[in-house]
Amino acid sequence: MAARSRQATLYEIQGTYWKQYKMIADYCSELLRANPGSSVTLKSETKDTWKWFLQLLIDDFGAEITGLLPTFDEVIPGVDRRFCVRHLYSNFRKKFPGLHLKQLMWRCAKATHWKEWEREMAVIRKINVEAHRHLNAIPPRCWSRSRFNFDSKYDTLVSNMCESFNGAIVESKEKPIVTILEEIRVYLMSRWAVNRELIQKFNGTVLPCIRKKIERRGMSAGERRPYWSAAQTYEVVNGLNKFAVDLSAHECSCRKWQLSGIPCTHAINCINFKGLDMDAYVDDCYKKPAYVKCYDSVINPLNGPDLWEKTNFDDVMLPPYRKPSHRPVKKRKRGPDKVEDRSQSHLSRRGQIQRCSKCGE
């Protein structure tokens, strides 16, 4: 009863779903009026057409982008694509549970050199042949850093960036179509404005998060000893481990530097050894000018529906809708590898600490 009452109120405030579909053409016209130079394409489509969507997206970017399967092979042949390792593990653990196999799988994913990947995979094969066969069937270039190319300067293994955006719009996704689009547009407009102002107040060159990462890597760089070869090439030694570093080419044989564009511990050791400027060896994508360029464009405000121009386009047909038999679920489900960070001990009503039934403490 409460859910029905809430939905009835939403209908009154936001308008019915079918009514907002008739407003889409006028909404597109208002977007183009307020934001000259934008591209808005409307198609009356009732099924997912990724090829159509991706082709439009590529036309706007004017360059290759990464993304969905299998359409990308047809639209952008040879494009780099990656899988979220957390989601891969969700499927892997159903057949091969256990903490040890989980750790080994993540070691394979985090390995930056193909020889390191092969060593970790060999360990998995000794423990469980079927688990090894399961992982070996997944192209390593899609989930292991050891096979990632160096073009994107992006070595992330999970889709947290997408999940963060999905979490920000979770309340909007149950609303009518124009309301969804408008709430996302306003969210982006406000976020861009805030970031645009914040970066203007930043006085440094390398962005703060990257600076902290370099500092953390530098704390362990002292354990390694660099030997100068010639020009800007070095051999970095840590026990029996040796890596070749070329500061002029921004390369290290461990491949971490090339993958992310951030100096690895071996490179940091060499840079500090010669007393060079660390910022000069960080990729430009992590510096203030690149951040400023990201938010340089402005999303302009729109008028309300009463002030929109009435277009002569045909109304967009309402897609088939199947009403769910349960209440809408808003809370995102936790992944199997996510553990809540909360204390197991607690105070009873009498103020006495109760013993945890799991660990006995």
N, C-alpha and C positions, 0 to 999 in steps of 0.2 A: 504494500500500500504506500509506504514511504517512497519507494523507487518510482512508482507511477505518478505520485504527486510531484516529485522532483522533475520528472520528465515533462509533465504538463507545464510546469513553470518555465523550463528551458525552451519549450516550444513557443511560449508567449514572448519571451525575451529575445530569442535568436531567430525566430521564424521557423516554419516547417522546412523539412529537407527538400521537398519538391519545389517549394517557392524559391529557394536559394539556387537551385539548378537553373532556373529561368533567368537568374541575375548574372550568370557567369560571363556572358558576352559583354554586358555593360561593365562588369568588373574589369575585364581585360582592357576595355577601352580606357577606363580610368587609370589603370596602371601605366599604360603607354602615355597618357596625357601628363601624368605627374612625373614620370621617369623617362624622359626622352633618351633614345639610344638603346633602350631595353628591347628584348625580344619576347613576345608573348604569342604563343601558338595554341589555338583551341581546336580540338578534334572531338567529335561525338563518338566515343569508343566505349565498348562495354566489356572489353577484356584487356589483360596486360599486353601491351605492345612495346616490349623493351627496345626492339630495333628502331622503331619510330622515335622513342624518347631519347635513346642514346645518340642517334644521328643528329637530333636537334642540339643535344648537349655538346657534342663534339664541334658542331658548327659555331656555337657560342664561344667555346674555349679556344678554338682555332689550333688545337694541338692534341696529342695523344693523351688519354686519361686511362686510369685503371678502374676495374669494376666487376661487372656481372658476367656470369657464365650461363649458357654457352654463346650468347649473342655477340660478345666482344670478338670472338674469333672470326665472325662474319663481317662485323662492322669495322673493327680495327685489328686486322691480322697481326699476330706477333706481339700484342700488348702484354705487359707484365701484369700478372695477377697473383693474389695471395689469399690464403685462407686464415681465418681466425683460429689460432691454436687452441684457445679455450673451448670453442665449439667442436673442434676436432677431438679434443680429449673427452668431451661429453659423450660422444659416440664410442670412443675407444674404451672407456671405462665400463661400458655395459657388457662388453665381452671379456675384458681383461682388467678386473679391478685390482686394487692394491697400491699402496703408497710408493713402493719401490719402482714399479713400472711407470707410475705417473712421473716420478722424478727423472727417470731415464728418458721418457718421451720429451720432457721439457729440455733436458740437456741436448737432445738431438736438435730441437727447434732453435735453441740458443747458440749452438755451435756456429762459429763464423767461418771456419775453414772446412773444406770437404773431407780432409783427412780426419779431423776431429769428429765429424758427423759419422764417418764410417766406423770409428772406434766405438762410439756410443751405440750405434746400431748393432755392432758385433756383440756387445754386452747383452742387449735385448734378445738377440738370437740364442745366446747360451741359456738364458732364463726361460724364454717362451718363444718357440719357433713360430707359432700362429700369430702372436703379437708382432713379431718382426715382419711376417708376411703382410699383415694388415697395414702397418706403417709404410712398408716398402712399396705398396701399391699406390700410395698417394705421392704424386710428383713432388720431390723435395724442394723444387724451385718455388712451390706455392706455400711452403710452411716452415722451411729451415733457412736461417740466415746464411748458411754455408753456400746456398745457391742463389741468393738474392743478387740482382744486378745493382750497379752503383749510380743509376740515373736519378732516382727519386730522393736519395739521402734520407731514407725512411726505413728504419730497421725494426719497427714495432711489430709484435707478433699477435696482438689482439685488436679487436674492433672497439676499444673503449671510447674512442672519439665519436663513433656513430652512436654508441649506447648512451653517451652523455647527451647528445642532441635529442635522441628519442625520449630520454627521461625528461627533458625540458618541455617537450610538446605532448606528453602523455595525456594531460588534461584536455588538450585541444582536439585530439584525434577522434573523440566520440561526438563531436559537434557537427553541424551542417557544413557543407563544402566551402562556402564563402567565408564562414566564420573560422574554419580551420586555416584557410589561406591567409586571412587577415591577421590572426593571432600569431602565425609563424612570421609573417612580414613585419609586424610590430616588434616581435621579439628580436629579430635580426636587426631591425633599424635601431633599436635602443642599444643592443649589444655593440654594434659597430660604433655608435656614437660614444659610448663609454670607453671602448678600447682606443678609439681615435684620440680621445682626450688624455687617457693615461699615458700613451706612448710619447706624447708631446712633453710630458713632465719627466720622462726618463732621460737621464744625462749620460748613461753609459753607451757602449757600442754593442757588446754581446748581451743578449737578453738574459734576465736574472735566472731563469730555470736552467739554461744552458751553462751559465757561469757556475751554478752550484754543482752541476754534474761534472764539470771539469775539475772543480775543487775536490770532489770526492775521489775522482780518478787520480788526482795528483797526490792524495794521501798514501796511496799504495805504490806510486811510481818510484819511490825511493828504494824499494826492494830490488830494483833492477839496475844494472850497470851498463851504460852505453859506451861503445868503442867507436871512435871516429874512423871512418874509412877514407872518404875523399869528398870534397865539395860539401854537400848536405846529406850524405848517406852515412848510416850508422848500423852497427850490430848491437842489439840490446840483449844482454844475457841475464837470465835468472835461473841459476842452477844449471840444469841440463837443457833448459828451454832457451832457444835463440830466435830472434825475429829481426828481419831486415827493415830498416826505416829509411825512407827518402823524403826529407822535409820539403824539397823543391817540388816534388810531384804530389805531395800530401798523401803518401801511401805507406802502409805497413803490411808486412806479410801476414799478419793476423786477420786482416781485412776489416777490422772494426772501424777504422778511420774512414775508409772509402764508403762503407755502408751508410754511416750516419752523418759524415761531414764534421764530426767532433773528434778531436785528437784522442787517440787511445792512450793507455798508460805508457806504452812504449814510446810513442811520439812525444808525450808530455815530458818523459824523462830526458829525451834528447833536446827538446826545446829549452828546458830548464838548465841542462848541462851547458848549453851555449849562451844562456842568458838572453834569449830572443823574446820578442813580443808574442804572447800566447794568442792574442786576438787575431793576429795575421794568419793563423793557421786554422781558424774556425770558418766553416763555409758561410758565404754571404747570406744564405737563407735564414740564419739564426741571428742576424744583426738588425739594428734599429731601422735602417732604410727599407729592408724587406718587409718588416712588420708595418711600417707606415704605408707602404704601397698596398698591402693587403686590405687595409681599411680606408684607403684614400677615396674610394667611390662612396657616394652617399645614397642611401635609400630615402627618397623624399616622401613626406606624409601625403595621405589621400583624403579626399572629402568623403562624407557619408553617402549612403545609397540615394538619399533624396536629391543629391546634387550631381549624380552621375548622368552622363549623356545617354540617352536612349538610342540603342543601335537597332539596325534592321535585320540582324542575323537571326536565324531560326533558334528557337529555344533548345537548350540541351536536354535530352531525354534522361529521365531519372533511371539509373541502373537498377537491376533487380536487387531487392533487399530481403534478406532472410533474418527475421527477428530471432535473436538468441533465446534459448529457453532458460537461461540463467542470468543473474545480475551481472552487469559489466565488471570485468576484473581490471582494476587500475594498478594495483601493486605488482611490480615486475617480479617474476619468479627468479629466485637466486639460482645461479649455476651450481652444479654439483661440486665444483672445486672451490666455492666461496663459503667460508666459515664465518659466522657472525663473531665479531670481536666483542665479547661481553664476558663479564666475570661469572664463573660457575658457582662461587660462594655468594651467599646473600644473608641478610638479616631477617630473622623470623619476627613475628609480631611482638614477641617477648624481648627482642633485642639480642638474641643469641645467634652466633654464627653457625649455620647448618653445614654439615659435611656433604661434599659433593658426591653423588652416587656413582659418577663415572671414574674419578681419579682417587676418591677416598680421602682427599685432603680437607 
